[in-house]
Amino acid sequence: MHQTRIKMIYKPRLKNPLLIEGLPGVGNVGRVAAGYLIHELRAKKIAELYSPHFLPLVVLQPNSLVHVLNMAFYLYKGRKRDIVILTGDSQSITPYGHYEICGEIINLCKKLKIKEIITLGGFASGRSPKTPRVIGATNSEKLIEKYKKYKIDFSGNHNIGTIVGASGLLLGLGRAENIDGLCLMGETVGFPFLLTDPKAAEAILKVVTKILNIKIDMTKLDESVKEMEESIKKTEKIHQEMLSQIIKERKTPTHYIG
């Protein structure tokens, strides 16, 4: 395999589809939120993304089979619109890889006629708030007006200067293809970067479910996080080293989103 590729399991017929992305990042907020949505909505896998820009390893499972790192797309058929949910084991370990992977995701959105993306991540504020804020960023001014009624903080009263990874890049690349994009960032302490924060994930999920007009049982989130952490720990150390290298190369603090 010489480049990033998406393997379709089947190509569905979609009704006014929207993409939700949640991948590993600070607090694993996006990954936990997306994974919980998939579980509660009983979404079905429709595609997998493989890339040479993921960590160069396979994960050994309890049954002695190896698992190749990938991202996966899941589909929930809603009454009024269909929801495609993207999650995965890893993000790119190279800057070029981020662009290649996100470019392939945008290409799939075009093929599936997806005109709207909501990305999920965590914002490292350095503190552990009792009620985490959900901070928003968009690729279009009209979206601020559309989404501000959901108690998303668009005030700019924070120190986020950049959004590193797919959560930001998908919005930037999507804009060039006329795909609306909203990034939701749950406030989390952020140290260590990959310390899973279910409170921030829950704060984001409450906003997402209101936007999508769906209901899910939030009482099983803590239990779900414990199950996810087993797989997260497999690659946590290498992810930590990767994020530390990003900070070192930038020579400035970064509020990594993912």
Beta strands, then each sheet from edge to edge (+ up, - down):
strand 1: 5-8
strand 2: 18-22
strand 3: 44-50
strand 4: 58-60
strand 5: 66-68
strand 6: 71-77
strand 7: 82-88
strand 8: 116-124
strand 9: 134-138
strand 10: 180-188
sheet 1: 1+ 3- 6+ 7- 2- 8- 10- 9+
sheet 2: 4+ 5-
end
